[in-house]
């Protein structure tokens, strides 16, 4: 009770160093969303009131990438019309800007763009219509045979299709959605590291003074009301304490990561050490589940970029000389090898394993395949170019 009544009623905002107020308060123009852009075109289209109603329903079924997420039959049922009527309106929408919006799959999206291209490239259209599986799997020789054209012509139409937009709605994602705001900032100041939370613009929570006064006023406020206020104030204090506990936990975990990965923060990601959640949990006397929860979805700003806290945890892998390294270094090396390979003769996983062995990394072919898949890099056949 005394803690509630004696709670300090102060309020402050900590601004980051060297940040000008005009930069903080500068208003940004309202972005035009994909839906805004599509609805504007829909209301200008020569459609009947019934078709307009169907069109509006279709637009709300388009995802951020620009694809239709509902079946035609479902839209027809929910708009109390026929699948043919829905198809007719959808065909109009698919020619809106960006062309290919509202496609049901990648093949349809590419076909619409090719059909609207001026001049039309009939060979490219035939390839997407008749050889789509071979196209996605880069079976160049099969495409050449099916279309009865030379490989040089296959290369030309592959280049045409590769310049199309597979996600027509993507460019309307706002810049704010592409930004990562770091939760923690690590700075090196005069040879020492400083850690602080990036919450300068979040006001400190405090107990409302008016409610504390009501709690003290026994003459004018009934016991039932005071009991209710007391319960609510205790809940508020619990919430405030939980928030400060969370801030404290994040800082403790970040300090532990810095102790374990000091070379990373001094020299860059090439010096990342293998580290598991248990290493930090033992260091700061927390449960592994707590460390996992604290580091998930939280980002730190360093001199070498912004990283998710989970980035600093990785498996151990032993080199030929017995030294242990992080598996993230192996993944970076695999990506470097693939980036520099001859695109006409890409390396298979076994060859990559042998190249890693020359660098002192003992990595089996199966491990190379696992890491490559985790990085969403395709197999050699799909990386091949004509």
Number of C-alpha atoms within 10 A of each C-alpha: 9 6 9 15 16 10 14 12 11 9 9 11 11 12 15 12 6 6 9 10 9 8 8 10 8 8 8 6 6 7 12 11 14 24 17 12 14 18 16 10 13 20 12 8 13 10 15 9 9 11 18 16 13 24 24 16 16 22 22 13 16 20 17 16 17 26 23 20 16 14 12 19 15 13 19 19 12 11 17 10 15 14 16 12 14 21 16 13 19 21 15 15 24 20 16 16 14 21 22 31 30 28 24 17 13 16 15 17 23 24 21 19 23 22 17 13 11 8 8 12 15 11 15 23 19 13 22 22 14 14 20 15 14 15 18 11 13 18 16 20 14 14 21 18 11 11 14 11 13 13 15 12 14 22 14 14 17 19 12 13 20 11 8 15 17 20 18 23 23 15 15 18 15 14 9 9 7 8 8 14 13 18 19 21 17 19 16 13 8 7 8 7 14 12 17 17 16 18 15 13 12 11 11 14 17 14 19 13 13 8 16 18 11 17 22 12 12 11 8 8 12 13 12 9 12 18 12 13 16 19 12 13 20 16 12 17 18 11 13 16 13 12 13 13 12 13 16 13 17 20 17 19 22 23 20 18 20 18 13 18 20 17 15 18 20 16 12 15 17 13 16 23 23 20 18 15 19 17 15 24 18 12 15 15 12 15 14 16 11 14 21 16 12 19 20 13 12 17 19 22 20 18 14 12 9 16 15 16 21 18 12 22 22 18 13 16 18 15 15 12 9 9 11 15 21 20 20 22 19 18 17 15 17 22 16 11 16 19 11 9 13 13 14 12 13 21 20 16 20 15 13 21 21 16 18 19 15 11 11 15 22 19 20 16 15 12 13 21 20 14 18 18 12 10 13 9 15 12 15 15 15 14 19 18 15 14
